[in-house]
Amino acid sequence: MKKNKLLMLAILALLVVGFFVFDLGRFLTLDYLKSQQAAIDAQFRAHPLATAAIYFAAYVAVTGLSLPGAAIMTLAGGAVFGLGWGLVIVSFASSIGATIAFLASRFLFREAVQAKFGDKLAAINRGIERDGPFYLFTLRLVPVFPFFVINLAMGLTKLRTWTFYWVSQLGMLLGTAVYVNAGTQLARIDSLRGILSPGLLLSFALLGIFPLVAKKIVDVVKARRVYARWPRPASFDRNMVVIGAGSAGLVTAYIAAAVKAKVTLVEKHRMGGDCLNTGCVPSKALIRSAKFMSHVARAKEFGIAEASARLRFADVMERVAGVVKAIEPHDSVERYTALGVECLTGTAKILSPWAVEIRGEDGRAQTLTTKNIVIAAGARPFVPPIPGLEDVGYLTSDTLWSLRELPPRLVVLGGGPIGCELAQSFARLGARVTQVEMLPRIMIREDPEVSAMVMRRFREEGIDVLVGHKAKQFLREDGGKVLVAEHEGRDVRIPFDAVLVAVGRVANTQGYGLEELGVPVTKQRTVEVNEYMQTVYPNIYACGDVAGPYQFTHTAAHTAWYSAVNALFGRFRKFRADFSVIPWATFTEPEVARVGLNETEAKEKGVAYEVTTYGIDDLDRAIADGEAHGLVKVLTVPGKDRILGATVVGEHAGDLLAEYVLAMKHGIGLNKILGTIHVYPTLAEANKFAAGNWKRAQVTRGQTELLDALQAWGRGAGGLGAVLARLPGLASDKRRVQAAEPHAEHA
Ligand SMILES: Cc1cc2nc3c(=O)[nH]c(=O)nc-3n(C[C@H](O)[C@H](O)[C@H](O)COP(=O)(O)OP(=O)(O)OC[C@H]3O[C@@H](n4cnc5c(N)ncnc54)[C@H](O)[C@@H]3O)c2cc1C
């Protein structure tokens, strides 16, 4: 804790301790108040302003320091100043005092609490941001919650101070009035309990619930307002129309059909969307061929004197197409029709919140009425407006798959996952690849050492990785093509034959009715949805890439589940989309997989963490496979085994990560991973060894000293006294012993 915080804490502690040591509480009892009423009245009549000022200051001090006695002070206010002035003085004094306590709690503890529980508090903070004033108002109205607890707890959240102040003042007004009024008849009060009858308490409780009910009503009114200009059909042709048959749309329609909903799935291009046709499937098939070539190139490493492979790029691309074909039946019209989904080919356009027009390739259109619409229209490659790009022509992940000739010199624009996967694949297949990234490193979302590992490997494999290079202009020169990139203020010229643009993906939000309906999009240009995946029209949902916040096939399926279930069963129960444990992988070599926080993000978010790493270069199976590289890096809550995030780099990192995903999802800590048998020799053992490293790093000097003494006593070389002497300091001992060699774990 910083010096100024410690000082403030010490002063506050001193004041509170003083209050109890000098038993100042005796002045804040009903009996004392009654006995002094005449004297206080006389004082007030003689010096009204001074009395009010002293009372105000004392009230602020009591509430600001969270001392017991605010109720008596309030009664005193009524007794001395009467209902009107009493209410005004107490209302301001209590609100100011509460705000001081709120600010003190924020100043002293918020940073530490956020650092320790930041990931858990994230949901609470989101709730406070959204509905904080409502929660606070409810808590203030219902006098069963001690006010000092509310002040201190709210200080730990991100609620704005001004909001806290005015909501507190408003929320406490009724309760204050009741107590001040009771104070005006002080002589008749026997106990504080008598002031609040059960009936009065119930009324407060009902009042407390009122703001939440009011909010629900506001939501309903808002929803009615957006629907106002659209005529609602008396009945509907369908329970659901799903726009787009990519990963998100397919899962939505699948769930809808499984629960016997009448569902229509509309696709304008190819069933399976990007993942099957231009994304995950073809890219992974290409990676496989490229990996084979990389193994041929490494033949000597495996004891094979000579190996060569004659590659025909067109054949590789035919294989890729073949893989897509082989998987196509999983996403086909036939399969989904058999599952009970009506599959229509055509372009969907939302005409109203309850009507979708479907225009077939022949130009004929039909309109379906539907209770719910799910937008799963996906995303497309973003093409930046770089001068000359249109003129030289370019490839994207959409168009790449029809290539049948390998470009001798390929520029890959972009150092994200797609750019990296494809850059390495093309390089391995024989192209001279230059990867151009304007940021200081590739794979910028990952920790710097992870980016460095991938970059090192890329460069070893002959890829010219140019980071900090901003593409400025494309030119045609002497019959060839040139990219001009800016690097540290000077121009770098890169001749090339083909350029692949992989600088990100943008959601498809235009041309199918969203503009006409006024469905808002976010700053990230995705369809704006709430936590239930609902758009501004509660019966129109969005999921997958079009809604974000992640753009993966598994997150598309995840958000599709919420869209489908909330749309079809939301009237009974709605589910908030849970993005707390989201994994992903980039299938480069080395493969990079992550779930939860990495170090960079933990620092950005101010979350306290401990880092444990295990180097896969030490793993038996990785050594046997000739893949001894990479690491497992786990972030945990300091002093605890709770996992905040894990990054795995190396062979099959995406598969290894599954253990951490499961652990995080179900609250399993590193101790349990360490206590789980892993098959020897597997890559998965890396997870166990990482947990072992974590465990060793937790051992304190006190513990080893105790063990030494215990074993010595066992050998008769030491006494029991030496063992017992080490017990008292054990729990508070923070001196860690250095982590032992990780390889000792399975010895
Ligand atoms: C090269 C590449 C590699 C990738 N690798 C991986 C990976 O390894 N792992 C991973 O998890 N993710 C990967 N992704 C991302 C993954 O492909 C997407 O996240 C996923 O496809 C999103 O699914 P979706 O259903 O939201 O959208 P899409 O798959 O894009 O489907 C949307 C569908 O909607 C249709 N559509 C749009 N508008 C209309 C309309 N008005 N009427 C009718 N139909 C319409 C489109 O034709 C499209 O078929 C990769 C992406 C790319 C480009």
The ligand as a Tripos MOL2 file, in Angstrom:
@<TRIPOS>MOLECULE
LIG
   53    58     1     0     0
SMALL
NO_CHARGES

@<TRIPOS>ATOM
      1 C1         -8.9650  -17.7760  -43.4210 C.3       1 LIG1
      2 C2         -9.7960  -17.9450  -42.1930 C.ar      1 LIG1
      3 C3         -9.4630  -18.8850  -41.2630 C.ar      1 LIG1
      4 C4        -10.2240  -19.0530  -40.1220 C.ar      1 LIG1
      5 N1         -9.8560  -19.9970  -39.2190 N.ar      1 LIG1
      6 C5        -10.5860  -20.1720  -38.1050 C.ar      1 LIG1
      7 C6        -10.2450  -21.1820  -37.1810 C.ar      1 LIG1
      8 O1         -9.2800  -21.8980  -37.3530 O.2       1 LIG1
      9 N2        -11.0180  -21.3290  -36.0770 N.ar      1 LIG1
     10 C7        -12.1070  -20.5440  -35.8460 C.ar      1 LIG1
     11 O2        -12.7660  -20.7110  -34.8290 O.2       1 LIG1
     12 N3        -12.4510  -19.5730  -36.7200 N.ar      1 LIG1
     13 C8        -11.7320  -19.3710  -37.8420 C.ar      1 LIG1
     14 N4        -12.1010  -18.4120  -38.7400 N.ar      1 LIG1
     15 C9        -13.2730  -17.5720  -38.4310 C.3       1 LIG1
     16 C10       -14.5740  -18.2910  -38.7830 C.3       1 LIG1
     17 O3        -14.5300  -18.6850  -40.1180 O.3       1 LIG1
     18 C11       -15.7490  -17.3610  -38.5290 C.3       1 LIG1
     19 O4        -15.6750  -16.8800  -37.2250 O.3       1 LIG1
     20 C12       -17.0610  -18.0790  -38.6990 C.3       1 LIG1
     21 O5        -17.1610  -18.5700  -40.0130 O.3       1 LIG1
     22 C13       -18.2270  -17.1270  -38.4200 C.3       1 LIG1
     23 O6        -19.4400  -17.7620  -38.7090 O.3       1 LIG1
     24 P1        -20.7520  -16.9030  -38.9670 P.3       1 LIG1
     25 O7        -21.8620  -17.8760  -39.0790 O.co2     1 LIG1
     26 O8        -20.8800  -15.8180  -37.9990 O.co2     1 LIG1
     27 O9        -20.5180  -16.1880  -40.3560 O.3       1 LIG1
     28 P2        -20.2680  -16.7880  -41.8010 P.3       1 LIG1
     29 O10       -19.5960  -18.0790  -41.7700 O.co2     1 LIG1
     30 O11       -19.6020  -15.6890  -42.5660 O.co2     1 LIG1
     31 O12       -21.7270  -17.0260  -42.3740 O.3       1 LIG1
     32 C14       -22.5680  -15.9780  -42.7360 C.3       1 LIG1
     33 C15       -23.4300  -16.4330  -43.8840 C.3       1 LIG1
     34 O13       -24.4770  -15.5030  -44.0620 O.3       1 LIG1
     35 C16       -24.7710  -15.4270  -45.4330 C.3       1 LIG1
     36 N5        -25.5050  -14.1820  -45.6450 N.ar      1 LIG1
     37 C17       -25.0990  -12.9190  -45.3750 C.ar      1 LIG1
     38 N6        -26.0830  -12.0510  -45.6600 N.ar      1 LIG1
     39 C18       -27.1370  -12.7650  -46.1000 C.ar      1 LIG1
     40 C19       -28.4410  -12.4240  -46.5400 C.ar      1 LIG1
     41 N7        -28.8430  -11.1770  -46.5750 N.pl3     1 LIG1
     42 N8        -29.2460  -13.4180  -46.9360 N.ar      1 LIG1
     43 C20       -28.8630  -14.7010  -46.8930 C.ar      1 LIG1
     44 N9        -27.6310  -15.0800  -46.4990 N.ar      1 LIG1
     45 C21       -26.7920  -14.1270  -46.0930 C.ar      1 LIG1
     46 C22       -23.3750  -15.4520  -46.0700 C.3       1 LIG1
     47 O14       -23.4610  -15.8390  -47.4250 O.3       1 LIG1
     48 C23       -22.6720  -16.4700  -45.2000 C.3       1 LIG1
     49 O15       -22.7570  -17.7580  -45.7580 O.3       1 LIG1
     50 C24       -11.3630  -18.2430  -39.9090 C.ar      1 LIG1
     51 C25       -11.7220  -17.2900  -40.8650 C.ar      1 LIG1
     52 C26       -10.9530  -17.1320  -41.9830 C.ar      1 LIG1
     53 C27       -11.3610  -16.1150  -42.9970 C.3       1 LIG1
@<TRIPOS>BOND
     1     1     2 1
     2     2     3 ar
     3     2    52 ar
     4     3     4 ar
     5     4     5 ar
     6     4    50 ar
     7     5     6 ar
     8     6     7 ar
     9     6    13 1
    10     7     8 2
    11     7     9 ar
    12     9    10 ar
    13    10    11 2
    14    10    12 ar
    15    12    13 ar
    16    13    14 ar
    17    14    15 1
    18    14    50 ar
    19    15    16 1
    20    16    17 1
    21    16    18 1
    22    18    19 1
    23    18    20 1
    24    20    21 1
    25    20    22 1
    26    22    23 1
    27    23    24 1
    28    24    25 2
    29    24    26 1
    30    24    27 1
    31    27    28 1
    32    28    29 2
    33    28    30 1
    34    28    31 1
    35    31    32 1
    36    32    33 1
    37    33    34 1
    38    33    48 1
    39    34    35 1
    40    35    36 1
    41    35    46 1
    42    36    37 ar
    43    36    45 ar
    44    37    38 ar
    45    38    39 ar
    46    39    40 ar
    47    39    45 ar
    48    40    41 1
    49    40    42 ar
    50    42    43 ar
    51    43    44 ar
    52    44    45 ar
    53    46    47 1
    54    46    48 1
    55    48    49 1
    56    50    51 ar
    57    51    52 ar
    58    52    53 1
@<TRIPOS>SUBSTRUCTURE
     1 LIG1         1 GROUP 0 **** ****
